[in-house]
Amino acid sequence: MRVTQRVRKILDWYESDNPGSKGNLARILMQGKLGGTGRLVILPVDQGFEHGPARSFASNPAAYDPHYHFQLALDAGLSAYAAPLGMIEAAAGSYAGSIPTILKLNSSNSLATEKDQAVTGSVSDALRLGCAAIGFTIYPGSEYQFEMMEEFRELAEEAKSVGLAVVLWSYPRGPNLDKKAETAVDICAYAAHMAALLGAHIIKVKPPTEHIGLEAAKKAYEKVDISTLAKRVEHVVQSCFAGRRLVVFSGGEAGTADVLIETVKGLHEGGATGSIIGRNSFTRPRDEALALLARIIAIYQGKA
């Protein structure tokens, strides 16, 4: 596998990692239409767990089939495909070696009453399935946040020891955070920084709004320009070791393509590593999804 100078520079940021973890990071960074640029677009399909099958796939019935998502990620030229155990197992043999996979090791569901997730996969599962990385979610602010962080620490240590990369979804939520605070710029930056401190190679957060969620943070933010999405993203990236960690942003709630494209333009302008686009892609008919993903990739290529 050819590795570009840009990717080599990124790998140098991970000074304590072994060649295995760096090699798997390189697999992800060199894959697809953005390969070698240092940018990423990843397809995550854990929404069946999170929201249920009909809410996730009824609008595009082809997406009930796990093979569909592997093929969509491949045909769109994406960087990686992330999913829970069963989704990857159901098509892993057919697509072995075709695209880097990220095994999502914990999940929640819409029937739960607490802000927590169950561990539903293992590092040995990820190795068995040929994955490049494990994925995990924490909820900073939840009553269970410390348990989730401790679970992640153990799984990340194990994953790194066998040469896997580590992706951490850091989604603030809990009794002291209302909906506005969950995506507030100070809370998003805080959550991203926590993920970096916990040792994630790739950090996933939501696009930040101009809202300040913590009263104690308001004075500090008098000195930070958060007037545009690009400036807020720049701040979140800066919060991840001055940009020395890869930070990708979710696509947000399912919505119009034009709204998503404007968001992605702001992410790119702010220096985001890229996007993780799930519901906004696989809920659309295949041709529409491919066209939308092509527009997103063009933005990260600097062509749009």
C-alpha positions in Angstrom: 0.0 0.0 0.0 1.4 3.4 -1.0 1.3 6.0 1.8 1.4 9.6 1.0 3.5 12.2 2.8 0.4 13.8 4.2 -0.7 10.4 5.8 2.9 9.8 7.0 2.8 13.2 8.8 -0.6 12.3 10.4 0.8 8.9 11.6 3.7 10.8 13.2 1.2 12.5 15.5 0.6 9.1 17.2 4.0 8.9 18.8 3.3 6.0 21.2 1.5 3.7 18.8 2.9 0.4 17.4 3.2 -0.3 13.6 0.0 -2.3 13.7 -2.2 0.6 14.8 -0.5 3.0 12.5 -0.8 0.6 9.6 -4.6 0.3 10.2 -4.9 4.0 10.5 -3.1 4.2 7.2 -5.5 1.7 5.7 -8.4 4.0 6.5 -6.6 7.2 5.4 -5.5 5.6 2.1 -8.9 4.2 1.1 -11.3 5.5 -1.4 -11.6 8.8 -3.3 -10.1 10.7 -0.4 -7.2 8.3 0.0 -3.9 10.0 0.8 -5.5 13.5 1.4 -5.8 13.2 5.2 -9.6 13.6 4.9 -12.2 11.0 5.6 -15.8 10.2 4.8 -17.1 7.1 6.8 -20.4 5.3 6.5 -21.8 4.3 9.9 -24.8 1.9 10.1 -25.6 1.4 13.8 -29.0 3.1 13.6 -30.9 -0.2 13.5 -29.8 -0.7 17.1 -30.3 2.9 18.1 -33.7 3.6 16.4 -35.1 0.3 15.2 -35.2 -1.3 11.7 -38.3 0.5 10.2 -37.1 4.0 11.3 -33.7 3.2 9.8 -34.5 1.3 6.6 -38.2 1.4 5.6 -37.6 4.5 3.5 -35.0 2.5 1.4 -35.9 -1.2 1.8 -32.7 -2.3 0.1 -30.8 -1.1 3.2 -32.2 -3.9 5.3 -29.6 -6.1 3.7 -26.1 -5.7 5.3 -24.5 -6.3 1.9 -26.1 -3.1 0.7 -24.0 -1.0 3.0 -20.7 -2.5 2.2 -21.4 -2.0 -1.5 -22.6 1.6 -1.0 -19.4 2.5 0.9 -17.3 0.9 -1.8 -19.2 2.4 -4.8 -19.2 5.8 -3.2 -15.4 5.6 -2.6 -15.6 6.1 1.1 -12.8 5.7 3.7 -14.4 3.0 5.9 -17.6 1.3 7.0 -18.6 1.2 10.7 -21.3 -1.1 12.1 -22.2 -3.4 15.0 -21.2 -7.1 15.2 -24.1 -8.7 13.3 -24.1 -6.2 10.4 -20.4 -6.8 9.7 -20.6 -10.6 10.3 -23.5 -10.9 7.7 -21.3 -9.7 4.8 -17.7 -9.9 6.0 -16.8 -12.8 3.9 -18.1 -11.4 0.7 -16.3 -8.1 1.2 -13.1 -9.2 3.0 -10.3 -6.9 2.3 -12.4 -4.6 0.1 -12.8 -1.7 2.5 -11.6 -1.0 6.1 -14.2 -1.8 8.7 -14.8 -0.4 12.2 -16.5 -2.7 14.6 -18.8 -0.7 16.9 -18.4 -2.3 20.3 -21.3 -0.7 22.2 -24.8 0.3 21.4 -28.0 1.7 22.9 -31.6 1.4 21.8 -34.8 3.4 21.8 -36.3 1.2 24.5 -33.7 2.2 27.1 -34.5 4.7 29.9 -30.9 5.4 30.9 -28.1 7.3 29.2 -25.9 4.2 28.8 -24.8 1.6 26.2 -24.3 -2.1 26.3 -21.0 -3.7 25.1 -22.1 -5.9 22.2 -18.7 -6.9 20.6 -15.1 -7.5 21.4 -11.6 -6.9 20.2 -11.3 -10.5 19.3 -14.4 -10.1 17.1 -12.8 -7.2 15.4 -9.6 -9.3 14.7 -11.6 -12.3 13.5 -13.6 -10.1 11.1 -10.4 -8.3 9.7 -11.5 -4.9 11.0 -9.1 -2.0 10.9 -10.5 -0.4 14.1 -12.9 -0.7 16.9 -15.5 2.0 17.6 -17.1 3.0 20.9 -19.5 5.6 22.3 -19.3 7.6 25.5 -21.8 10.0 26.9 -20.0 12.8 28.8 -22.5 14.2 31.3 -24.4 10.9 31.7 -24.9 9.2 35.1 -22.9 6.3 33.6 -20.1 8.4 32.0 -17.3 7.1 34.2 -18.3 3.5 33.7 -18.4 4.1 29.9 -14.9 5.7 30.0 -13.5 2.8 32.0 -15.0 0.3 29.6 -13.5 2.2 26.7 -10.0 2.5 28.4 -9.9 -1.3 28.7 -11.1 -2.0 25.2 -8.8 0.7 23.7 -5.8 -0.7 25.5 -6.5 -4.2 24.2 -7.2 -3.0 20.7 -4.0 -1.0 20.5 -2.0 -3.9 21.9 -3.0 -6.1 18.9 -2.5 -3.3 16.3 -6.1 -2.0 15.8 -7.0 1.7 15.5 -9.5 3.2 17.9 -12.5 5.5 17.1 -14.5 7.2 19.8 -17.9 8.7 19.5 -18.2 11.4 22.2 -21.8 12.5 22.6 -22.6 14.7 25.6 -25.9 14.0 27.2 -27.3 13.6 30.7 -29.5 15.2 33.4 -27.6 18.5 33.5 -27.6 19.0 29.7 -30.6 20.1 27.7 -30.9 19.6 24.0 -29.3 22.9 23.2 -26.3 22.1 25.5 -25.7 18.8 23.9 -24.4 20.5 20.7 -23.2 23.8 22.4 -19.7 24.7 21.1 -18.1 24.6 24.6 -19.7 21.2 25.3 -18.7 19.7 21.9 -15.1 21.0 22.4 -15.0 19.6 25.9 -16.3 16.2 24.7 -13.8 16.1 21.8 -11.0 17.0 24.2 -12.0 14.2 26.6 -11.9 11.7 23.7 -8.4 12.8 22.9 -7.4 12.5 26.5 -8.8 9.0 26.6 -6.5 7.9 23.7 -8.8 7.8 20.7 -7.1 7.9 17.2 -10.2 9.2 15.5 -12.8 11.3 17.4 -16.4 11.8 16.4 -18.6 14.6 17.6 -21.6 16.6 16.4 -21.3 19.9 14.6 -21.2 22.6 17.3 -23.7 25.4 17.6 -23.0 29.0 18.9 -24.7 28.2 22.2 -22.6 28.1 25.4 -23.8 25.3 27.6 -21.7 25.8 30.8 -22.2 29.0 32.7 -18.6 28.6 34.0 -17.3 28.6 30.4 -18.9 31.9 29.2 -16.1 34.2 30.3 -13.5 32.0 28.6 -15.4 32.1 25.3 -15.4 35.9 25.3 -11.9 35.3 23.8 -12.9 32.7 21.2 -14.4 33.5 17.9 -17.5 31.2 17.5 -19.4 33.3 15.1 -19.5 30.8 12.2 -19.7 27.0 12.0 -16.2 27.1 10.4 -14.8 29.0 13.4 -16.5 26.7 15.9 -15.2 23.6 14.1 -11.7 25.2 14.1 -12.0 25.5 17.9 -13.1 21.9 18.4 -10.2 20.7 16.2 -7.8 22.9 18.2 -9.2 21.3 21.4 -7.9 17.9 20.2 -4.3 18.6 20.9 -4.0 21.5 18.5 -5.2 19.4 15.6 -2.9 16.5 16.3 -5.9 14.1 16.4 -8.3 13.2 13.6 -11.8 14.8 14.2 -14.8 13.8 12.2 -18.3 15.2 12.5 -21.7 13.5 12.3 -24.1 14.4 9.5 -26.8 15.3 11.9 -30.5 14.5 11.7 -31.9 13.3 8.4 -32.7 16.4 6.3 -32.4 18.0 2.9 -29.2 17.5 0.8 -28.7 21.2 0.5 -28.7 21.8 4.2 -26.2 18.9 4.7 -23.9 20.2 2.0 -23.8 23.7 3.6 -22.9 22.1 6.9 -20.1 20.0 5.3 -18.7 23.2 3.6 -18.5 24.7 7.1 -16.8 21.6 8.5 -14.2 21.6 5.7 -13.5 25.3 6.0 -13.0 24.8 9.8 -10.4 22.1 9.3 -12.5 19.0 10.1 -10.9 15.7 9.1 -14.1 14.7 7.5 -17.7 13.4 8.0 -19.5 10.3 9.2 -22.7 10.2 7.1 -25.2 7.5 8.0 -28.9 8.2 7.9 -28.4 11.0 5.4 -27.1 8.5 3.0 -28.6 5.0 3.4 -32.1 6.2 4.0 -32.1 7.7 0.4 -32.4 5.6 -2.7 -29.0 4.4 -3.8 -28.6 6.8 -6.8 -29.5 9.8 -4.6 -27.1 8.6 -1.9 -24.2 8.1 -4.3 -24.8 11.6 -5.7 -24.9 13.2 -2.3 -21.8 11.4 -1.1 -20.0 12.4 -4.3 -20.8 16.1 -3.5 -19.5 15.7 0.0 -16.3 14.1 -1.1 -15.8 16.9 -3.7 -16.0 19.4 -0.9 -13.2 17.6 1.1 -11.2 17.4 -2.1 -11.4 21.1 -2.4 -13.4 20.9 -5.7 -16.7 22.4 -4.5 
